[in-house]
Amino acid sequence: MVRRLLILIALGGLAACQTQTAERATVSTQAEIPVAMRGVEARQLFGAHAHGSRQDPVPHGSYSKGCLAGGVELAETGPTWQAMRLSRNRNWAYPETVSFIRDLSAKAAAQPGWAGLYVGDMSQPRGGPMLTGHRSHQSGLDVDIWMLPPKRLDLSAVERENLSSISTRRAKGAYVNDNWTHGHHEILKAAAQDPRVARIFVFPGAKVRMCNDETGDRSWLRKIRPWWGHHYHFHVRLNCPKGARGCIDQDAPPPGDGCKDAEKWVQDILNPPPPDPDAPKPKPRRQLQMADLPRQCVSVLQSQ
């Protein structure tokens, strides 16, 4: 009995030690940050790298406070996709994200009028805060996919800089417009049914339209989340990979298909509630520094 108790205590101590190690791995202190990186906006440091770090692929931190070790580049052109806006150098990601794009684009190519997918922003080569735009896309697990159905997949680099996607919303996002097709529904459905996917952001009217049109299994609708914007593209967010202790998942979506919640969004668009006179004024956004990011992000930047 005493021996069993000692074993349990030892195992408990080991578990606690492992938990503490995992927690320490995601905490950055000022003392651990090289002097040259102190006081510099993290976006400037990460935006300066043109290629991924020479490390094993690991996403560190959260989608909006993280970085990416060993990021891989999505090929600029594949059999069923093209990466857009190449000048941004944001077609990098965790390897599973690249595999997901290959798989989803092949399914998209089976839809009438779709040659595949135009892929927008993924992550910078080493993830981290971006020089412009997104607050997320930092850990290599986010990808924006254009709403524009590709007719051809031989666009030049210049064409990819100048071609624009299409908006699929009307009435400020309360409804879809005539650009919305059954193909959009099926591609979003295929993405949501992929077990690697945590959630997908799209404008409220699209979510309601999908809720109204779906006649089969509705469980996948839970992953389709209404959010402002997201009418020129939809945003796919993958789950943290198994075993990546320092990767922080977003809380799972609430139970149910989420259709009532999306309908509330639409009603608020059509009949906006009066502004709260007591609401605090939004504070200016503070740019992240290395002390805000996981400690592993220092080594990601220092890697060759």
Secondary structure as UniProt FT lines:
FT   HELIX           2..24
FT   TURN            25..26
FT   HELIX           30..32
FT   HELIX           35..37
FT   TURN            38..39
FT   HELIX           42..47
FT   STRAND          58..61
FT   STRAND          66..69
FT   STRAND          72..73
FT   STRAND          77..78
FT   TURN            79..80
FT   STRAND          81..83
FT   HELIX           86..88
FT   STRAND          92..93
FT   HELIX           95..108
FT   TURN            109..110
FT   TURN            112..113
FT   STRAND          117..119
FT   TURN            125..126
FT   STRAND          142..146
FT   HELIX           157..162
FT   STRAND          169..170
FT   HELIX           171..173
FT   STRAND          175..176
FT   TURN            178..179
FT   HELIX           182..193
FT   TURN            195..196
FT   STRAND          197..202
FT   HELIX           204..213
FT   HELIX           219..223
FT   STRAND          224..226
FT   STRAND          233..238
FT   TURN            242..243
FT   TURN            245..246
FT   HELIX           259..270
FT   TURN            277..278
FT   HELIX           290..292
FT   HELIX           296..302
//
